[in-house]
Amino acid sequence: MYLPFFGLNEKPFAITPDPRYLYLSERHAEALAHLLYGINEAGGFVQLTGEVGTGKTTVVRSLLAQTPQNAEIALILNPRMTAPEFLLTICEELGIGVPDSATQSLKDLVDILSHYLLRAHSAGKRIVLVVDEAQNLAPDVLEQVRLLTNLETNTQKLLQIILIGQPELRDLLARTELRQLAQRITGRYHLCPLLKQETAAYVLHRLRVAGATSDIFTARALSEAHRLSGGVPRVINVICDRALLGAYTQNHHRVTASMMRRSAEEVFGRRLLPQWLPWCAAAATVAVLALGGLALWQLNPATFWAHGPVSTRGAAVAAGGAAAAAHARSPSIADPPRAQAAASQASGSNAIGLATLLGERGSQTDPDTAFGKLFALWGAHYVAGSVDPCTQAVQQGLQCFVQRGSLAQLRLYNRPAILMLTDDSGEPRQVVLSELGDELAQIELNGSHAVRIADLTRYWFGDFLLLWRPGISAPKALSLGMRGADVRQLRERLERLRGVKSPEPASDLFDAQLGELVRDFQRTHRLTVDGIAGLQTLVVLNSASAEPHTPLLLASDVHGS
């Protein structure tokens, strides 16, 4: 219904587990890496748990799409069955013929399965059993699952088992009577909900896959999507889908925070308060305490300073100091133009006021113009009104990287970026940040202009998009046990940064040595030290080992225009 209205090719927030829409947050990438490791390495169990709607099934679908050619997977989606039915289902998934006389005999079914596994092993095949919703397994079925791991040769297990379920699976396997099975679990991973910046990136990713070429959700709407959903992808999908329908019925091309709340109220069937309301209540409480303290001071000043409410005085002093500092630092949004100009002159900088730039060159702050300038910095060509920008980037060897963060993160990534600004009237503006110094930043608006960083942060709330050239067609998180050209490239770049030049060709196996190189790099650049080369680590490494003539963000000085 609303697809043509928003320029979409398909519904972006369907709740079916479509692998094309898989957003690889750091957590989802690591979960997928654990499952891929479970397929490629022999022995034991791999356990993946997560709350309802956190994307476990979608990760499984992505796993199936990346199954190695030498692997056969038996996928059981509903394990609520008896032990014979469970074994029979495994045989059916693997295409093993079972005589009618053996369908109710555990011994016959195990023998048939064992013979098949031995033949597959001799043919160089790996057999993997994936059990979804594993928290529904009955204890006797779990015991049968454990016994299946006894099918082995002298060197390796014949069957790799991956258990996927809700957090109750962890409680189930913690039972004393199941300790033998728990001891055989070689890998455990719990999938958590998305963080705030990941929620925004998740929504934008799904919109891009569906064909969106403009910002449909405001920054505050994305913030509300995280708050109302708790970062659970399935809930995000339901709320965002309802919000798009609500905006369509009101003939609005932008989804606001209030629309998001109304949609969540329809989904949850209850009234939801705006995000700012608790803060207002807290501010009112502080004001009441402050007025009470003032009345006490008027009655007896000496008693107030000797025994007055310290927390109230501290809050008042802090608030007053912050207000004074803000007043001294930059002009208020409500100041008249003359006052703003005076404040700009007093700062001693020849930078142009950002408010002036946005007012004079507002026609140059649309998404197409911003993408055109960002593509040009990379020597790429952007065609407005064609396919979505990130698809055009991929066609030219580039990748989009969308995140909500800080200037410190932009310095770390060290690549020019499109910043999503909001001007004084609440209108969205997109500008390209091309250089970033200590006090000044350079933006591209019909030419290069230097603006004060303090001025920039008044209008920027953390949303940005940058381009990078990974050198491979589809960058993904890399972890222990993975193999391929992207692993070899990762090793070569890390060794080059350390000044190491091995006479031997670089290995394409992600081994313990490469994991230690990744951890050292992450530690040096203040990233999460987990030994997994996720997208953040890869982007930072790409900038740290930048090829000649690729654009960088950091500059020792930014000159005024």
C-alpha positions as CSV (number, residue, x, y, z in Angstrom):
1,M,0.0,0.0,0.0
2,Y,2.6,2.5,1.1
3,L,5.5,1.3,-1.2
4,P,5.1,3.7,-4.1
5,F,4.5,6.6,-1.7
6,F,8.0,6.1,-0.1
7,G,9.7,5.0,-3.3
8,L,10.2,1.4,-2.0
9,N,10.4,-1.8,-4.1
10,E,9.2,-4.1,-1.4
11,K,8.2,-4.0,2.3
12,P,11.4,-3.3,4.3
13,F,10.1,-4.6,7.7
14,A,8.5,-8.0,7.0
15,I,9.1,-10.3,9.9
16,T,10.0,-13.3,7.7
17,P,13.7,-14.3,8.1
18,D,15.0,-13.1,4.7
19,P,18.8,-13.5,4.5
20,R,19.0,-10.5,2.1
21,Y,17.9,-8.2,5.0
22,L,20.4,-9.7,7.5
23,Y,22.0,-6.7,9.3
24,L,25.4,-7.9,10.6
25,S,25.9,-6.0,13.8
26,E,29.0,-7.0,15.7
27,R,26.9,-9.5,17.7
28,H,25.2,-11.0,14.7
29,A,28.4,-11.3,12.8
30,E,30.1,-13.0,15.7
31,A,27.1,-15.4,16.1
32,L,27.3,-16.3,12.4
33,A,31.0,-16.8,12.8
34,H,30.4,-19.2,15.7
35,L,28.0,-21.2,13.5
36,L,30.3,-21.3,10.5
37,Y,33.1,-22.5,12.8
38,G,30.7,-25.2,14.0
39,I,30.3,-26.4,10.5
40,N,34.0,-26.3,9.5
41,E,35.4,-27.8,12.7
42,A,34.6,-31.3,14.0
43,G,33.5,-32.4,17.4
44,G,31.0,-31.5,20.1
45,F,28.1,-29.1,20.2
46,V,27.8,-25.4,19.4
47,Q,25.1,-23.5,21.3
48,L,23.5,-20.2,20.2
49,T,20.9,-18.6,22.4
50,G,19.0,-15.3,22.4
51,E,15.7,-13.7,23.4
52,V,12.7,-14.0,21.2
53,G,13.0,-11.9,18.1
54,T,16.7,-11.1,18.3
55,G,17.4,-12.6,14.9
56,K,18.5,-16.2,15.6
57,T,16.4,-17.7,12.8
58,T,17.6,-15.1,10.3
59,V,21.2,-15.9,11.3
60,V,20.4,-19.6,10.6
61,R,19.0,-18.8,7.2
62,S,22.2,-16.9,6.4
63,L,24.2,-19.8,7.6
64,L,22.3,-22.1,5.2
65,A,23.1,-19.7,2.4
66,Q,26.8,-20.0,3.1
67,T,27.0,-23.8,3.6
68,P,30.2,-25.2,2.2
69,Q,29.8,-27.6,-0.7
70,N,31.2,-30.5,1.3
71,A,28.6,-30.1,4.1
72,E,25.1,-31.5,4.4
73,I,22.8,-29.9,6.9
74,A,19.8,-31.5,8.6
75,L,17.6,-28.7,9.9
76,I,15.0,-29.4,12.5
77,L,12.7,-26.4,13.2
78,N,10.2,-28.0,15.6
79,P,12.0,-30.5,17.9
80,R,8.9,-31.2,20.1
81,M,8.8,-34.9,19.4
82,T,9.7,-38.3,20.7
83,A,13.2,-39.8,20.4
84,P,12.3,-42.2,17.5
85,E,10.5,-39.3,15.7
86,F,13.6,-37.1,16.2
87,L,15.9,-39.7,14.7
88,L,13.5,-40.4,11.8
89,T,13.3,-36.6,11.1
90,I,17.1,-36.5,10.9
91,C,17.1,-39.3,8.4
92,E,14.4,-37.6,6.3
93,E,16.3,-34.3,6.3
94,L,19.4,-36.1,5.0
95,G,17.4,-38.1,2.4
96,I,18.1,-41.5,4.0
97,G,15.6,-44.2,3.2
98,V,14.2,-45.9,6.3
99,P,12.2,-49.2,6.1
100,D,8.7,-49.1,7.8
101,S,9.9,-51.8,10.2
102,A,12.6,-49.5,11.6
103,T,10.6,-46.3,12.2
104,Q,9.9,-47.1,15.8
105,S,13.2,-48.8,16.8
106,L,15.9,-46.5,18.3
107,K,18.5,-49.2,17.6
108,D,17.6,-49.6,13.9
109,L,17.4,-45.8,13.4
110,V,20.8,-45.2,15.0
111,D,22.4,-48.1,13.0
112,I,21.0,-46.7,9.7
113,L,22.2,-43.2,10.6
114,S,25.6,-44.5,11.7
115,H,26.1,-46.3,8.3
116,Y,25.2,-43.2,6.4
117,L,27.6,-41.0,8.4
118,L,30.5,-43.4,7.9
119,R,29.8,-43.4,4.1
120,A,29.7,-39.6,4.1
121,H,32.9,-39.4,6.0
122,S,34.7,-41.6,3.6
123,A,33.5,-39.4,0.8
124,G,34.9,-36.3,2.5
125,K,31.5,-34.9,3.5
126,R,30.6,-33.1,6.8
127,I,27.1,-33.8,8.3
128,V,25.7,-31.1,10.5
129,L,22.5,-31.2,12.6
130,V,21.0,-27.8,13.3
131,V,18.2,-27.9,15.9
132,D,16.2,-24.6,16.2
133,E,13.9,-23.9,19.2
134,A,16.1,-26.4,21.1
135,Q,14.7,-25.3,24.4
136,N,11.6,-27.5,23.5
137,L,13.6,-30.7,23.4
138,A,12.4,-33.3,25.9
139,P,15.1,-34.7,28.3
140,D,15.0,-38.1,26.7
141,V,15.5,-36.6,23.3
142,L,18.4,-34.5,24.6
143,E,20.0,-37.7,25.9
144,Q,19.5,-39.3,22.5
145,V,21.2,-36.1,21.0
146,R,24.1,-36.7,23.3
147,L,24.4,-40.3,22.3
148,L,24.6,-39.3,18.6
149,T,27.9,-37.6,19.3
150,N,29.3,-41.0,20.2
151,L,29.2,-41.8,16.5
152,E,32.9,-41.2,15.6
153,T,36.1,-42.4,14.1
154,N,39.5,-42.6,15.8
155,T,40.1,-39.0,14.8
156,Q,36.9,-37.0,14.7
157,K,33.1,-37.0,15.3
158,L,30.9,-38.0,12.5
159,L,28.1,-35.6,13.4
160,Q,28.4,-31.9,14.3
161,I,25.4,-30.6,16.3
162,I,24.3,-26.9,16.6
163,L,21.6,-26.1,19.2
164,I,19.7,-22.8,18.8
165,G,17.2,-21.7,21.3
166,Q,15.8,-19.1,23.7
167,P,17.6,-18.4,27.1
168,E,15.7,-21.3,28.6
169,L,18.0,-23.6,26.7
170,R,20.9,-22.5,29.0
171,D,18.8,-23.3,32.1
172,L,17.8,-26.7,30.6
173,L,21.4,-27.7,29.9
174,A,22.5,-26.5,33.4
175,R,20.5,-29.4,34.9
176,T,22.5,-32.0,36.8
177,E,21.2,-34.9,34.8
178,L,22.3,-33.2,31.6
179,R,25.8,-32.4,32.7
180,Q,27.3,-35.0,30.3
181,L,25.8,-33.1,27.3
182,A,26.8,-29.7,28.7
183,Q,30.4,-30.8,29.0
184,R,30.5,-31.6,25.3
185,I,29.5,-28.0,24.2
186,T,32.6,-26.6,22.6
187,G,31.2,-23.2,21.7
188,R,28.5,-21.0,23.4
189,Y,27.2,-17.6,22.2
190,H,24.3,-15.5,23.4
191,L,22.7,-13.1,21.0
192,C,21.8,-9.8,22.7
193,P,19.4,-7.0,21.4
194,L,20.8,-4.2,19.3
195,L,22.4,-1.1,20.8
196,K,21.0,2.3,20.1
197,Q,23.3,3.1,17.2
198,E,22.9,-0.5,15.8
199,T,19.1,0.0,15.8
200,A,19.4,3.1,13.6
201,A,21.8,1.3,11.3
202,Y,19.5,-1.7,11.2
203,V,16.5,0.4,10.1
204,L,18.5,2.2,7.5
205,H,20.0,-1.0,6.2
206,R,16.6,-2.6,5.7
207,L,15.3,0.6,4.0
208,R,18.3,0.6,1.6
209,V,17.7,-3.1,0.7
210,A,14.0,-2.3,0.0
211,G,15.1,0.5,-2.4
212,A,14.9,3.7,-0.3
213,T,16.9,6.6,-1.6
214,S,16.1,9.2,1.0
215,D,15.9,9.4,4.8
216,I,12.3,8.3,5.7
217,F,12.8,8.2,9.5
218,T,14.0,11.2,11.4
219,A,16.9,10.8,13.9
220,R,14.6,11.1,16.8
221,A,12.2,8.5,15.3
222,L,15.2,6.1,15.1
223,S,16.0,6.9,18.7
224,E,12.4,6.1,19.7
225,A,12.5,2.9,17.7
226,H,15.3,1.7,19.9
227,R,13.7,2.8,23.2
228,L,10.3,1.4,22.4
229,S,11.6,-1.9,21.0
230,G,14.4,-2.5,23.4
231,G,16.6,-3.2,20.4
232,V,14.8,-6.5,19.5
233,P,14.8,-6.7,15.7
234,R,11.4,-8.4,15.3
235,V,9.7,-5.7,17.5
236,I,11.6,-3.0,15.5
237,N,10.2,-4.4,12.3
238,V,6.6,-4.5,13.6
239,I,6.8,-0.9,15.0
240,C,8.5,0.6,11.9
241,D,6.1,-1.1,9.5
242,R,3.1,0.3,11.4
243,A,4.8,3.8,11.5
244,L,5.3,3.8,7.7
245,L,1.6,2.9,7.3
246,G,0.7,5.7,9.7
247,A,2.8,8.3,7.9
248,Y,1.3,7.2,4.6
249,T,-2.3,7.7,5.8
250,Q,-1.3,11.2,7.1
251,N,0.4,12.0,3.8
252,H,3.8,12.6,5.5
253,H,7.0,11.5,3.7
254,R,8.9,11.5,7.0
255,V,8.3,9.4,10.1
256,T,8.6,11.4,13.3
257,A,9.1,10.4,16.9
258,S,5.5,11.0,17.7
259,M,4.4,8.8,14.8
260,M,6.7,6.1,16.1
261,R,5.1,6.3,19.6
262,R,1.6,6.1,18.2
263,S,2.6,3.0,16.2
264,A,4.1,1.4,19.3
265,E,0.9,2.1,21.2
266,E,-1.1,0.3,18.6
267,V,1.3,-2.6,18.7
268,F,1.5,-2.9,22.5
269,G,-2.1,-1.9,23.2
270,R,-1.1,0.6,25.9
271,R,-0.2,4.3,26.3
272,L,3.5,5.1,26.0
273,L,5.1,8.3,27.4
274,P,7.5,10.4,25.3
275,Q,11.2,10.0,26.0
276,W,11.5,13.5,27.4
277,L,8.7,13.2,30.0
278,P,10.7,11.5,32.8
279,W,13.4,14.2,32.4
280,C,10.8,16.9,32.7
281,A,9.5,15.3,35.9
282,A,13.0,15.1,37.3
283,A,13.6,18.7,36.4
284,A,10.4,19.7,38.1
285,T,11.5,17.9,41.2
286,V,14.8,19.7,41.2
287,A,13.0,23.0,40.8
288,V,10.7,22.3,43.7
289,L,13.7,21.5,45.9
290,A,15.5,24.6,44.8
291,L,12.5,26.8,45.6
292,G,12.2,25.2,49.0
293,G,15.9,25.8,49.6
294,L,15.5,29.5,48.6
295,A,12.6,29.9,51.0
296,L,14.7,28.4,53.8
297,W,17.6,30.7,52.9
298,Q,15.3,33.8,53.1
299,L,14.1,32.7,56.6
300,N,17.6,32.0,57.9
301,P,20.6,32.3,55.5
302,A,23.2,31.0,58.1
303,T,21.2,27.8,58.7
304,F,20.8,27.2,55.0
305,W,24.6,27.3,54.2
306,A,25.5,25.3,57.3
307,H,22.9,22.6,57.0
308,G,21.1,23.2,53.6
309,P,20.4,20.5,51.0
310,V,23.8,19.9,49.5
311,S,22.5,17.9,46.6
312,T,20.1,20.8,45.6
313,R,22.8,23.4,45.9
314,G,25.2,21.2,43.8
315,A,22.6,20.7,41.1
316,A,21.9,24.4,41.0
317,V,25.5,25.4,40.9
318,A,26.2,22.8,38.2
319,A,23.2,24.0,36.1
320,G,24.3,27.6,36.5
321,G,27.9,26.8,35.6
322,A,26.9,24.8,32.5
323,A,24.5,27.6,31.4
324,A,27.2,30.2,31.9
325,A,29.8,28.1,30.0
326,A,27.3,27.5,27.1
327,H,26.6,31.2,27.0
328,A,30.2,32.1,26.8
329,R,31.0,29.4,24.3
330,S,28.5,30.1,21.6
331,P,25.5,32.2,20.8
332,S,22.0,30.8,21.6
333,I,19.8,29.6,18.8
334,A,17.4,32.3,19.8
335,D,20.0,35.1,19.6
336,P,19.4,37.7,16.9
337,P,21.8,37.5,14.0
338,R,23.8,40.5,15.3
339,A,24.5,38.7,18.5
340,Q,25.5,35.6,16.7
341,A,27.9,37.5,14.5
342,A,29.4,39.2,17.5
343,A,30.0,35.9,19.2
344,S,31.6,34.5,16.1
345,Q,33.9,37.5,15.9
346,A,34.8,37.2,19.6
347,S,35.9,33.5,19.0
348,G,38.8,34.8,17.0
349,S,38.1,32.4,14.1
350,N,37.5,33.3,10.5
351,A,35.1,30.3,10.1
352,I,31.7,30.9,8.6
353,G,28.7,30.4,10.9
354,L,27.1,27.1,10.1
355,A,23.6,28.6,10.6
356,T,24.5,31.1,7.9
357,L,25.8,28.5,5.5
358,L,22.7,26.3,6.0
359,G,20.4,29.3,5.4
360,E,22.3,30.5,2.3
361,R,23.0,27.2,0.7
362,G,20.1,25.1,1.9
363,S,19.4,23.9,-1.6
364,Q,22.8,22.1,-1.6
365,T,22.0,20.0,1.5
366,D,19.7,17.3,-0.1
367,P,20.9,13.6,-0.1
368,D,21.6,13.5,-3.9
369,T,24.0,16.5,-3.7
370,A,25.7,15.1,-0.6
371,F,26.2,11.7,-2.2
372,G,27.5,13.3,-5.4
373,K,30.2,15.2,-3.4
374,L,31.1,12.2,-1.3
375,F,31.4,9.9,-4.4
376,A,33.6,12.6,-6.1
377,L,36.1,12.6,-3.3
378,W,36.6,8.9,-4.0
379,G,36.9,9.5,-7.8
380,A,33.5,7.7,-8.2
381,H,30.4,8.8,-10.2
382,Y,27.0,9.2,-8.6
383,V,23.8,9.3,-10.7
384,A,20.9,10.9,-9.0
385,G,17.5,9.2,-9.4
386,S,19.1,5.9,-10.3
387,V,19.5,2.9,-8.1
388,D,20.1,3.6,-4.4
389,P,23.5,5.2,-3.5
390,C,25.0,2.2,-1.7
391,T,24.2,-0.1,-4.6
392,Q,26.0,2.4,-6.9
393,A,28.9,2.4,-4.4
394,V,29.2,-1.4,-4.6
395,Q,29.2,-1.3,-8.4
396,Q,32.3,0.9,-8.1
397,G,34.2,-1.1,-5.6
398,L,33.1,0.9,-2.5
399,Q,31.0,0.1,0.5
400,C,28.6,2.2,2.6
401,F,29.2,2.2,6.4
402,V,26.3,3.8,8.4
403,Q,26.5,4.5,12.1
404,R,25.5,6.8,14.9
405,G,28.6,7.9,16.9
406,S,30.8,10.8,17.8
407,L,33.5,13.0,16.4
408,A,36.0,10.7,18.1
409,Q,34.7,7.8,16.1
410,L,34.9,9.8,12.9
411,R,38.5,10.6,13.7
412,L,39.1,6.9,14.3
413,Y,37.5,5.9,10.9
414,N,39.4,8.8,9.2
415,R,37.2,8.9,6.1
416,P,35.1,11.8,4.7
417,A,31.4,11.3,5.7
418,I,27.9,12.6,5.1
419,L,26.6,14.1,8.3
420,M,22.9,14.2,9.0
421,L,22.2,17.7,10.4
422,T,19.0,19.3,11.8
423,D,18.7,23.0,11.3
424,D,17.0,25.6,13.6
425,S,13.7,25.0,11.9
426,G,13.9,21.2,12.4
427,E,14.6,20.5,8.7
428,P,17.1,17.7,7.9
429,R,20.3,18.7,6.1
430,Q,23.0,16.4,4.6
431,V,26.5,17.8,4.3
432,V,29.8,16.2,3.5
433,L,32.5,16.5,6.2
434,S,35.8,16.4,4.2
435,E,38.4,17.5,6.8
436,L,38.4,17.5,10.6
437,G,41.0,19.5,12.7
438,D,41.2,20.3,16.3
439,E,38.9,23.3,16.3
440,L,37.7,23.6,12.8
441,A,36.0,21.2,10.4
442,Q,35.6,21.6,6.6
443,I,32.3,20.9,4.9
444,E,31.4,20.8,1.2
445,L,28.6,23.2,0.3
446,N,29.0,24.6,-3.2
447,G,32.7,24.8,-2.3
448,S,34.7,24.1,0.8
449,H,33.9,26.0,4.0
450,A,35.5,25.9,7.4
451,V,33.2,25.9,10.4
452,R,33.8,25.7,14.1
453,I,33.4,22.2,15.6
454,A,31.5,23.7,18.5
455,D,29.1,25.2,15.9
456,L,28.8,21.8,14.0
457,T,27.9,19.8,17.1
458,R,24.8,22.1,17.7
459,Y,23.2,20.7,14.6
460,W,24.7,17.2,14.4
461,F,23.3,14.4,16.6
462,G,25.7,11.6,15.6
463,D,24.3,10.1,12.4
464,F,26.8,9.7,9.6
465,L,27.5,7.6,6.5
466,L,31.0,7.1,5.0
467,L,32.4,5.2,2.1
468,W,35.4,2.8,2.1
469,R,37.1,0.5,-0.3
470,P,37.5,-3.0,1.2
471,G,39.3,-4.6,-1.7
472,I,36.8,-7.5,-1.7
473,S,33.3,-7.7,-3.0
474,A,31.4,-8.6,0.2
475,P,33.2,-7.7,3.4
476,K,32.1,-9.7,6.5
477,A,33.3,-10.4,10.0
478,L,36.3,-12.7,10.2
479,S,37.1,-14.9,13.1
480,L,39.0,-18.0,14.2
481,G,38.8,-21.0,11.9
482,M,37.6,-19.0,8.8
483,R,39.5,-19.3,5.5
484,G,39.7,-17.3,2.3
485,A,41.2,-14.4,0.3
486,D,39.7,-11.9,2.8
487,V,41.5,-13.6,5.6
488,R,44.8,-13.5,3.7
489,Q,44.2,-9.8,3.0
490,L,43.6,-9.1,6.7
491,R,46.8,-10.9,7.6
492,E,48.8,-9.0,5.0
493,R,47.5,-5.6,6.1
494,L,48.2,-6.2,9.8
495,E,51.7,-7.5,9.1
496,R,52.4,-4.5,6.9
497,L,51.4,-2.1,9.7
498,R,53.7,-3.9,12.0
499,G,56.6,-3.8,9.6
500,V,56.7,-7.6,9.2
501,K,57.5,-9.0,5.8
502,S,57.4,-12.8,5.7
503,P,59.2,-14.6,2.8
504,E,56.4,-17.1,2.7
505,P,53.0,-16.4,1.1
506,A,50.5,-15.2,3.6
507,S,48.2,-17.9,5.0
508,D,44.5,-17.7,4.2
509,L,43.5,-19.4,7.5
510,F,42.4,-17.4,10.5
511,D,44.5,-19.0,13.2
512,A,45.5,-18.1,16.7
513,Q,48.4,-16.0,15.5
514,L,46.2,-13.9,13.3
515,G,43.7,-13.6,16.2
516,E,46.5,-12.1,18.3
517,L,47.4,-9.6,15.6
518,V,43.7,-8.5,15.4
519,R,43.6,-8.1,19.2
520,D,46.8,-6.0,19.2
521,F,45.3,-3.7,16.5
522,Q,42.0,-3.4,18.4
523,R,43.9,-2.6,21.6
524,T,46.0,0.1,19.9
525,H,42.9,1.8,18.3
526,R,40.6,1.5,21.4
527,L,38.2,-0.9,19.7
528,T,36.5,-3.8,21.5
529,V,39.3,-6.4,22.0
530,D,37.7,-9.7,21.0
531,G,40.0,-11.0,18.3
532,I,37.2,-10.8,15.7
533,A,37.7,-8.6,12.7
534,G,34.2,-7.1,12.5
535,L,33.1,-4.3,10.2
536,Q,34.3,-1.6,12.6
537,T,37.7,-3.2,12.9
538,L,37.9,-3.6,9.1
539,V,37.0,0.0,8.4
540,V,39.6,1.3,10.9
541,L,42.2,-1.1,9.5
542,N,41.3,0.1,6.0
543,S,42.0,3.7,6.9
544,A,45.2,2.9,8.9
545,S,46.6,1.1,5.9
546,A,45.1,3.5,3.4
547,E,46.1,3.2,-0.3
548,P,47.6,6.3,-2.0
549,H,45.2,8.8,-3.4
550,T,42.3,7.7,-1.2
551,P,40.6,10.5,0.8
552,L,41.3,10.8,4.5
553,L,39.4,13.0,7.0
554,L,42.1,14.1,9.5
555,A,43.9,17.3,8.8
556,S,46.5,19.2,10.8
557,D,44.7,22.5,10.0
558,V,41.5,23.5,8.3
559,H,41.6,26.9,6.6
560,G,38.7,29.3,6.4
561,S,37.1,29.9,3.0
